[in-house]
Amino acid sequence: MKAMIVAEIASNWEGSMTKAEKLIQESKDAGADAVKFQMWRATDLYNDKHPEWKFIKKSEITFEKAKKLKKIADRAGIEFFCSAFYPEAVEFLNKLNVKRYKIASRTCLFDDPFSLETLEAKSSTKKPVIISMGFGGNRKKIEKIFSKNKKTFCYCISEYPTKMSKINWNQAKNYSGFSDHTLGITAPVVFSLIKKQMKTKEIFIEKHVKLKNSKGPDASSSIDTEELKQLVTQIRIIEKLKI
């Protein structure tokens, strides 16, 4: 078994390139395989009356910022990719030569503006896609859109944070990816052990990652980079087990 371990930075960079660079470097130092950000336009997904509107707007990743983040990740020697929420973002990321795309649970519902167009844009790149199904969504429709792409579907519960008791392991074991929102590192370690016992060749683990002093809306369901290092260490041990 080989696990791809992704540090989901999301809004934990708090609109600061300095914090973003620190998170990227610390994720690399912790042994993560990739860092992931989210490219959305605030006005597409949120109302300006949202209680976190100022923070949401501040955390918006423009094309110029995405270009800078990709350069920082390249210098650090770690893969950079994104969940993109509008088709122009997909096209721009493709020009940056990202290797893959993430598809968020909310996009699978086709309720957000440009959801279908965004999925079709990702499909047209023929690049691998990682798909979270936390809100459900029409899996058959998504599989049809991505008929020519390598697909990794992730078990995911879209509650922040998720209680361990909410995880249905009998369902989770049927997925080759796990996008986890529980506190700590236990859940992805358990998932990795289950998939190792099932002799799954490749798995995908995504975990929200923050700096120790992060204060944004994603911070409450994130681990810090020291915990990320512990997670990577445990999963790499599991990979080598003779079971």
Rosetta silent file (secondary structure, phi, psi, omega in degrees, C-alpha in Angstrom):
SEQUENCE: MKAMIVAEIASNWEGSMTKAEKLIQESKDAGADAVKFQMWRATDLYNDKHPEWKFIKKSEITFEKAKKLKKIADRAGIEFFCSAFYPEAVEFLNKLNVKRYKIASRTCLFDDPFSLETLEAKSSTKKPVIISMGFGGNRKKIEKIFSKNKKTFCYCISEYPTKMSKINWNQAKNYSGFSDHTLGITAPVVFSLIKKQMKTKEIFIEKHVKLKNSKGPDASSSIDTEELKQLVTQIRIIEKLKI
SCORE:     score description
SCORE:     0.000 S_00000001
   1 L     0.000  136.002  173.870    0.000    0.000    0.000 S_00000001
   2 E  -124.816  125.469 -178.954    1.157    3.518   -0.832 S_00000001
   3 E  -102.802  133.368  168.720   -0.649    6.480    0.702 S_00000001
   4 E   -94.641  116.365 -175.970   -0.760    9.965   -0.767 S_00000001
   5 E  -106.386  120.273 -173.073   -1.009   12.255    2.263 S_00000001
   6 E  -115.861  128.518  174.034   -2.318   15.735    1.556 S_00000001
   7 E   -87.037  107.772  178.077   -2.226   18.761    3.857 S_00000001
   8 E   -84.036  105.770 -175.888   -5.484   20.606    3.183 S_00000001
   9 L   -83.997  -31.765  175.367   -4.631   24.208    4.016 S_00000001
  10 L    48.355 -126.588 -178.454   -8.018   25.622    2.943 S_00000001
  11 L   -93.653    6.523 -177.348   -8.520   29.004    4.667 S_00000001
  12 L   -70.069   -6.127  172.969   -5.918   28.354    7.388 S_00000001
  13 L   -81.035  -12.191  170.438   -3.460   30.560    5.508 S_00000001
  14 L    56.034   30.699  177.718   -5.772   33.417    6.605 S_00000001
  15 L    73.638   12.199 -178.039   -5.065   35.537    3.537 S_00000001
  16 L  -113.265  118.866  178.434   -1.376   35.876    4.468 S_00000001
  17 H   -64.493  -30.042  177.208    1.278   34.733    2.010 S_00000001
  18 H   -63.900  -45.771  178.291    3.736   34.588    4.908 S_00000001
  19 H   -67.598  -37.518  178.675    1.506   32.119    6.762 S_00000001
  20 H   -61.381  -44.767  179.963    0.853   30.217    3.538 S_00000001
  21 H   -63.661  -40.217  178.778    4.586   29.807    2.934 S_00000001
  22 H   -63.707  -42.360  178.905    5.112   28.663    6.517 S_00000001
  23 H   -65.642  -40.895  178.813    2.312   26.102    6.195 S_00000001
  24 H   -63.105  -47.542 -178.421    3.659   24.812    2.892 S_00000001
  25 H   -66.246  -42.410 -179.417    7.200   24.417    4.253 S_00000001
  26 H   -68.198  -32.343  175.865    6.067   22.834    7.538 S_00000001
  27 H   -67.195  -40.187  175.193    3.808   20.413    5.630 S_00000001
  28 H   -62.292  -46.784 -179.353    6.800   19.426    3.497 S_00000001
  29 H   -62.959  -29.910  179.757    8.950   19.014    6.607 S_00000001
  30 H   -76.339  -13.340  177.250    6.229   16.848    8.174 S_00000001
  31 L   100.969    8.603  178.123    6.458   14.478    5.205 S_00000001
  32 L   -65.014  152.626  179.824    3.209   15.288    3.396 S_00000001
  33 L   -86.130  -24.810 -176.050    3.087   14.513   -0.319 S_00000001
  34 E  -157.773  159.395  169.905    1.099   17.589   -1.313 S_00000001
  35 E  -116.925  144.833 -178.103   -0.556   20.773   -0.112 S_00000001
  36 E  -128.010  135.088  175.230   -4.039   21.725   -1.233 S_00000001
  37 E  -117.460  179.829  179.709   -5.744   25.095   -1.374 S_00000001
  38 E  -126.268  126.223  178.998   -9.212   26.192   -2.508 S_00000001
  39 E  -108.233  104.205  177.220   -9.843   28.535   -5.427 S_00000001
  40 L  -137.939  163.800  171.914  -13.268   30.128   -5.230 S_00000001
  41 L  -104.002  123.342 -173.634  -14.864   33.512   -5.719 S_00000001
  42 H   -52.984  -40.980 -176.028  -16.482   34.613   -2.485 S_00000001
  43 H   -70.059  -19.164  176.719  -19.517   36.095   -4.219 S_00000001
  44 H   -73.824  -35.351 -169.030  -20.244   32.766   -5.978 S_00000001
  45 H  -109.548  -19.547 -173.160  -20.501   30.748   -2.775 S_00000001
  46 L  -135.525  155.361  174.376  -21.371   33.150    0.055 S_00000001
  47 L   -90.940  143.740 -178.553  -23.594   36.093    0.878 S_00000001
  48 L   -68.935   -1.335  173.772  -21.902   39.277    2.031 S_00000001
  49 L   -91.807   -2.390  178.470  -24.081   39.070    5.161 S_00000001
  50 L   -57.333  135.952 -177.463  -22.248   35.884    6.188 S_00000001
  51 L   -59.130  -24.338  179.963  -20.779   36.344    9.706 S_00000001
  52 L  -104.279   20.772 -171.744  -17.319   35.368    8.408 S_00000001
  53 H   -55.107  -46.272 -177.663  -17.600   37.435    5.204 S_00000001
  54 H   -60.938  -41.611  179.488  -14.504   39.589    5.783 S_00000001
  55 H   -67.948  -42.368  179.115  -12.383   36.518    6.509 S_00000001
  56 H   -59.214  -46.997 -179.388  -13.859   34.643    3.529 S_00000001
  57 H   -63.667  -39.745  179.649  -13.096   37.553    1.199 S_00000001
  58 H   -65.212  -30.725 -175.651   -9.581   37.874    2.613 S_00000001
  59 L   -89.686    3.352  179.315   -8.939   34.160    2.005 S_00000001
  60 L   -66.606  132.587 -179.329   -9.950   34.271   -1.652 S_00000001
  61 L   -99.631  111.092  177.121   -7.140   33.003   -3.909 S_00000001
  62 L   -79.136  171.376  177.565   -6.699   35.093   -7.042 S_00000001
  63 H   -59.515  -41.949 -178.722   -4.804   33.888  -10.109 S_00000001
  64 H   -63.792  -40.676  178.826   -1.769   35.913   -9.019 S_00000001
  65 H   -68.516  -38.546  177.901   -1.826   34.391   -5.539 S_00000001
  66 H   -61.119  -40.629  178.416   -2.238   30.886   -6.953 S_00000001
  67 H   -61.980  -42.314  179.031    0.835   31.472   -9.125 S_00000001
  68 H   -66.316  -42.718 -179.858    2.844   32.571   -6.074 S_00000001
  69 H   -62.903  -40.256  178.234    1.651   29.607   -3.994 S_00000001
  70 H   -63.155  -41.963  178.813    2.636   27.190   -6.758 S_00000001
  71 H   -64.325  -40.740  178.594    6.139   28.736   -6.914 S_00000001
  72 H   -62.155  -45.116  179.768    6.504   28.486   -3.127 S_00000001
  73 H   -64.793  -40.430  178.291    5.464   24.826   -3.214 S_00000001
  74 H   -61.050  -43.016  178.688    7.809   24.102   -6.116 S_00000001
  75 H   -63.730  -37.263 -179.164   10.713   25.633   -4.187 S_00000001
  76 H   -76.240  -16.508 -179.677    9.809   23.571   -1.132 S_00000001
  77 L    80.657   35.632  179.513    9.625   20.426   -3.240 S_00000001
  78 L  -132.873  143.276 -178.607    6.001   19.565   -2.513 S_00000001
  79 E   -67.439  142.004  176.933    3.084   19.159   -4.917 S_00000001
  80 E  -118.848  130.578  169.701    0.514   21.961   -5.070 S_00000001
  81 E  -151.403  178.870 -171.967   -3.070   21.534   -6.232 S_00000001
  82 E  -142.876  157.532  155.461   -6.529   22.938   -5.516 S_00000001
  83 E   -85.095  123.563  178.708  -10.209   22.467   -5.252 S_00000001
  84 E  -112.219  138.742 -171.871  -11.398   24.865   -7.960 S_00000001
  85 L  -114.304    5.563  174.877  -14.960   26.180   -7.921 S_00000001
  86 L  -150.653  149.073 -169.385  -15.251   27.957  -11.267 S_00000001
  87 H   -60.757  -34.406  179.900  -14.070   26.965  -14.764 S_00000001
  88 H   -64.064  -31.563  177.215  -11.610   29.822  -15.291 S_00000001
  89 H   -66.644  -39.229  177.365   -9.744   28.687  -12.169 S_00000001
  90 H   -60.934  -46.125 -179.109   -9.415   25.203  -13.638 S_00000001
  91 H   -62.592  -39.962 -179.895   -7.999   26.647  -16.864 S_00000001
  92 H   -68.617  -43.782  178.637   -5.513   28.802  -14.966 S_00000001
  93 H   -61.876  -35.386  177.983   -4.376   25.931  -12.755 S_00000001
  94 H   -63.048  -37.086  177.049   -3.905   23.813  -15.854 S_00000001
  95 H   -66.842  -26.381  176.923   -1.520   26.476  -17.193 S_00000001
  96 L   -81.944   -1.980  177.751    0.410   26.162  -13.918 S_00000001
  97 L    65.672   39.052  171.667    0.773   22.442  -14.691 S_00000001
  98 L   -64.151  151.292 -174.433   -0.942   21.097  -11.594 S_00000001
  99 L   -87.861  -20.749 -173.860   -1.003   17.292  -11.672 S_00000001
 100 L  -158.451  173.616  177.350   -4.550   16.782  -10.380 S_00000001
 101 E  -132.766  147.818  172.532   -7.725   18.441   -9.124 S_00000001
 102 E  -102.287  147.005  175.718   -9.847   18.018   -6.020 S_00000001
 103 E  -120.745  118.234 -176.390  -13.632   18.139   -6.150 S_00000001
 104 L   -74.327  155.654  179.968  -15.321   19.333   -2.976 S_00000001
 105 H   -54.938  -41.746 -175.738  -18.422   17.677   -1.530 S_00000001
 106 H   -65.724  -31.186  178.923  -20.542   20.758   -2.157 S_00000001
 107 H   -66.375  -31.171 -179.235  -19.677   20.766   -5.857 S_00000001
 108 H   -66.869  -13.863  178.699  -21.070   17.219   -6.177 S_00000001
 109 H   -84.570  -15.677 -178.502  -24.527   18.572   -5.345 S_00000001
 110 L    61.665   25.662  179.738  -24.553   20.827   -8.444 S_00000001
 111 L   -92.761  -29.215 -178.559  -26.154   23.582   -6.351 S_00000001
 112 L   -74.731  153.329  174.251  -23.360   26.161   -6.542 S_00000001
 113 L   -57.174  136.022  173.764  -23.018   28.481   -9.548 S_00000001
 114 L    69.764   15.702 -179.500  -20.895   26.913  -12.321 S_00000001
 115 H   -58.844  -50.730 -178.462  -20.659   23.486  -10.635 S_00000001
 116 H   -63.895  -44.966 -179.299  -21.332   21.545  -13.826 S_00000001
 117 H   -61.610  -36.416  179.824  -19.125   23.809  -15.956 S_00000001
 118 H   -67.988  -43.197  178.261  -16.301   23.449  -13.422 S_00000001
 119 H   -64.462  -39.945  178.664  -16.526   19.657  -13.408 S_00000001
 120 H   -66.157  -35.918  177.106  -16.568   19.585  -17.200 S_00000001
 121 H   -65.154  -40.599  177.771  -13.501   21.840  -17.293 S_00000001
 122 H   -66.879  -40.037  178.724  -11.653   19.458  -14.955 S_00000001
 123 H   -59.722  -41.204 -175.492  -12.771   16.499  -17.036 S_00000001
 124 H   -66.116  -19.636  178.410  -11.406   18.074  -20.218 S_00000001
 125 L   -75.041  -18.720 -177.220   -7.879   18.214  -18.756 S_00000001
 126 L    65.390   12.311 -179.007   -7.854   14.374  -18.582 S_00000001
 127 L   -87.412  159.655  179.352   -5.955   14.727  -15.282 S_00000001
 128 L   -60.587  147.873  177.646   -6.678   12.656  -12.149 S_00000001
 129 E  -128.417  141.845  175.094   -9.454   13.878   -9.873 S_00000001
 130 E  -112.142  125.150 -168.723  -10.069   13.285   -6.172 S_00000001
 131 E  -121.820  119.074  175.004  -13.741   13.484   -5.295 S_00000001
 132 E   -90.981  136.398 -176.747  -15.241   13.957   -1.825 S_00000001
 133 L  -116.940   34.467 -174.293  -18.815   12.721   -1.405 S_00000001
 134 L   -61.957  -31.721  179.569  -19.567   14.148    2.038 S_00000001
 135 L   -96.558    3.311 -175.414  -22.896   15.690    1.043 S_00000001
 136 L    94.461 -119.660 -178.824  -23.909   12.776   -1.157 S_00000001
 137 L    94.236  169.459 -176.347  -24.493   13.875   -4.730 S_00000001
 138 L   -90.945   93.939 -175.598  -25.106   11.928   -7.915 S_00000001
 139 H   -63.450  -38.803 -179.623  -22.148    9.558   -8.148 S_00000001
 140 H   -62.190  -40.561  179.185  -23.281    8.050  -11.455 S_00000001
 141 H   -65.257  -41.660  179.803  -23.469   11.505  -13.040 S_00000001
 142 H   -66.408  -41.948  178.565  -20.020   12.392  -11.707 S_00000001
 143 H   -62.884  -35.597  178.651  -18.537    9.109  -12.926 S_00000001
 144 H   -67.541  -42.733  178.801  -19.988    9.784  -16.375 S_00000001
 145 H   -59.858  -39.494 -175.718  -18.475   13.301  -16.483 S_00000001
 146 L  -104.345   37.166 -177.522  -15.080   11.870  -15.532 S_00000001
 147 L   -62.667  -25.102 -177.806  -15.243    8.726  -17.653 S_00000001
 148 L  -106.728   10.038  179.225  -11.796    9.474  -19.125 S_00000001
 149 L  -111.209  148.695  169.417  -10.096   10.614  -15.885 S_00000001
 150 L   -70.026  127.467 -173.520   -8.486    8.573  -13.148 S_00000001
 151 E  -117.870  134.903  170.820  -10.926    8.936  -10.224 S_00000001
 152 E  -123.010  111.674  177.461  -10.393    8.580   -6.483 S_00000001
 153 E   -88.579  135.825 -177.104  -13.594    8.796   -4.461 S_00000001
 154 E  -109.016  133.325  167.864  -13.162    9.835   -0.829 S_00000001
 155 E   -69.652  134.440 -174.302  -15.204    8.831    2.170 S_00000001
 156 E  -157.323  139.444  170.929  -16.084   12.106    3.858 S_00000001
 157 L  -118.137  119.588 -173.950  -18.482   13.459    6.474 S_00000001
 158 L   -86.393   61.417  171.811  -19.105   17.170    6.004 S_00000001
 159 L  -128.113  138.598 -169.745  -19.295   18.118    9.677 S_00000001
 160 L  -128.333  102.725   -3.370  -16.596   20.312   11.193 S_00000001
 161 L   -81.552  165.000  177.367  -15.318   18.716   13.342 S_00000001
 162 E   -94.021  136.216  174.147  -16.699   15.204   12.815 S_00000001
 163 L   -76.811  139.661  179.324  -17.241   12.935   15.820 S_00000001
 164 H   -54.923  -35.109 -177.472  -15.446    9.593   15.527 S_00000001
 165 H   -66.072  -16.662 -179.717  -18.726    7.859   16.326 S_00000001
 166 H   -80.276  -17.150 -176.464  -20.221    9.258   13.094 S_00000001
 167 L   -75.091  126.621  175.107  -17.788    7.314   10.891 S_00000001
 168 L   -97.661   98.372 -173.312  -19.290    4.229    9.273 S_00000001
 169 H   -67.352  -28.102  176.845  -16.222    2.072    8.764 S_00000001
 170 H   -65.344  -31.813  174.151  -18.162   -0.515    6.738 S_00000001
 171 H   -79.554  -44.194 -175.594  -18.873    2.246    4.228 S_00000001
 172 H   -57.707  -36.780 -176.195  -15.460    3.891    4.512 S_00000001
 173 L   -66.870  -14.482  178.868  -13.597    0.704    3.586 S_00000001
 174 L   -85.108   -2.517  178.543  -15.285    0.769    0.159 S_00000001
 175 L  -105.625  150.696  175.750  -13.501    4.021   -0.733 S_00000001
 176 L   -98.476    3.520  175.017   -9.861    4.405   -1.750 S_00000001
 177 E  -134.615  157.614 -179.830   -9.693    7.916   -0.277 S_00000001
 178 E  -140.883  111.037  174.902  -10.514    9.487    3.076 S_00000001
 179 E  -100.383  105.534 -165.171  -11.102   13.220    3.521 S_00000001
 180 E  -104.248  135.782  178.034  -11.153   13.473    7.293 S_00000001
 181 L  -122.197   15.483  175.732  -12.601   16.168    9.559 S_00000001
 182 E   -76.531  165.974  174.505  -12.243   14.466   12.952 S_00000001
 183 L   -81.598  144.701  178.562   -9.972   15.840   15.648 S_00000001
 184 L    78.817 -167.013 -173.417   -6.552   14.234   15.951 S_00000001
 185 L  -116.157    1.766 -173.947   -5.011   11.581   13.742 S_00000001
 186 H   -60.034  -48.185 -174.037   -6.754    8.375   14.855 S_00000001
 187 H   -59.491  -50.833  179.078   -9.345    8.151   12.062 S_00000001
 188 H   -65.858  -27.690  176.064   -6.950    8.336    9.074 S_00000001
 189 H   -67.812  -44.051  177.839   -4.594    5.894   10.815 S_00000001
 190 H   -61.832  -45.273  178.663   -7.462    3.419   11.261 S_00000001
 191 H   -57.898  -44.818 -179.580   -8.519    3.900    7.633 S_00000001
 192 H   -61.714  -41.049  179.782   -4.942    3.237    6.477 S_00000001
 193 H   -65.562  -42.064  177.710   -4.731    0.062    8.541 S_00000001
 194 H   -60.367  -46.389 -177.833   -8.043   -1.205    7.139 S_00000001
 195 H   -68.984  -30.699  175.129   -6.925   -0.524    3.565 S_00000001
 196 H   -64.711  -44.518  179.333   -3.568   -2.195    4.251 S_00000001
 197 H   -64.877  -29.080  178.152   -5.373   -5.323    5.432 S_00000001
 198 L   -82.604   -2.031  179.833   -7.506   -5.173    2.274 S_00000001
 199 L    60.626   35.967  174.916   -4.281   -5.047    0.243 S_00000001
 200 L   -70.448  133.230 -174.329   -5.319   -1.812   -1.477 S_00000001
 201 L   -75.036  -43.360 -177.022   -2.439   -0.599   -3.649 S_00000001
 202 E  -133.320  137.192  174.153   -2.988    3.165   -3.433 S_00000001
 203 E  -133.668  162.420 -179.433   -4.938    5.330   -1.009 S_00000001
 204 E  -124.296  127.200  177.859   -5.509    9.051   -0.567 S_00000001
 205 E  -122.133  125.013  177.668   -5.585   10.755    2.839 S_00000001
 206 E  -120.794  131.043 -178.488   -6.605   14.399    3.208 S_00000001
 207 E  -138.896  131.842  176.691   -6.411   16.243    6.508 S_00000001
 208 E   -66.341  132.618 -174.634   -6.983   19.933    7.297 S_00000001
 209 E  -127.069  141.104 -177.528   -3.734   21.438    8.580 S_00000001
 210 E  -137.414  167.056  165.973   -3.092   24.674   10.456 S_00000001
 211 L   -80.415  161.370 -175.103   -0.398   26.629   12.274 S_00000001
 212 L   -58.831  -32.574 -175.704   -0.554   26.424   16.059 S_00000001
 213 L  -102.052   17.794 -179.641   -2.075   29.890   16.395 S_00000001
 214 L   -61.852  142.709 -175.178   -4.590   29.643   13.525 S_00000001
 215 L  -128.706    1.052 -175.826   -7.925   31.294   14.272 S_00000001
 216 L   -72.659  177.753 -177.151   -9.984   30.931   11.071 S_00000001
 217 L   -64.605  -22.597  178.507  -13.214   28.945   10.603 S_00000001
 218 L   -85.377  -12.725 -172.314  -11.304   25.825    9.483 S_00000001
 219 H   -62.670  -35.123 -174.889   -8.999   25.828   12.517 S_00000001
 220 H   -67.157  -19.380  179.378  -11.416   24.002   14.836 S_00000001
 221 H  -117.395   26.818 -178.102  -11.362   20.893   12.626 S_00000001
 222 L  -117.929  155.946  170.335   -7.653   20.999   11.715 S_00000001
 223 E  -102.528  156.425  176.466   -4.477   19.458   13.096 S_00000001
 224 E   -86.011  175.136 -172.062   -1.260   21.423   13.408 S_00000001
 225 H   -71.591  -21.888  173.681    1.867   20.519   11.483 S_00000001
 226 H   -68.950  -41.262  176.130    3.414   18.647   14.421 S_00000001
 227 H   -66.844  -34.700  176.418    0.376   16.367   14.479 S_00000001
 228 H   -60.041  -41.441  178.550    0.670   16.057   10.705 S_00000001
 229 H   -61.994  -40.073  177.040    4.191   14.724   11.172 S_00000001
 230 H   -63.250  -41.574  179.408    2.866   12.146   13.641 S_00000001
 231 H   -62.080  -47.798  179.651    0.171   11.156   11.148 S_00000001
 232 H   -59.840  -44.624 -179.775    2.661   10.719    8.322 S_00000001
 233 H   -58.261  -47.000 -178.592    4.961    8.674   10.569 S_00000001
 234 H   -64.426  -42.084 -178.899    2.167    6.307   11.619 S_00000001
 235 H   -68.857  -36.768  178.310    0.900    5.778    8.071 S_00000001
 236 H   -66.231  -32.543  174.900    4.414    5.123    6.747 S_00000001
 237 H   -65.443  -45.521  179.968    4.793    2.444    9.464 S_00000001
 238 H   -60.073  -39.756  179.921    1.496    0.859    8.386 S_00000001
 239 H   -55.991  -32.660 -174.352    2.650    0.817    4.744 S_00000001
 240 L   -93.120   -3.265 -179.119    5.571   -1.453    5.707 S_00000001
 241 L   -64.328  143.521  176.976    3.604   -3.904    7.860 S_00000001
 242 L   -98.197   82.474 -178.999    3.602   -7.544    6.761 S_00000001
 243 L  -131.790    0.000    0.000   -0.087   -8.325    7.196 S_00000001
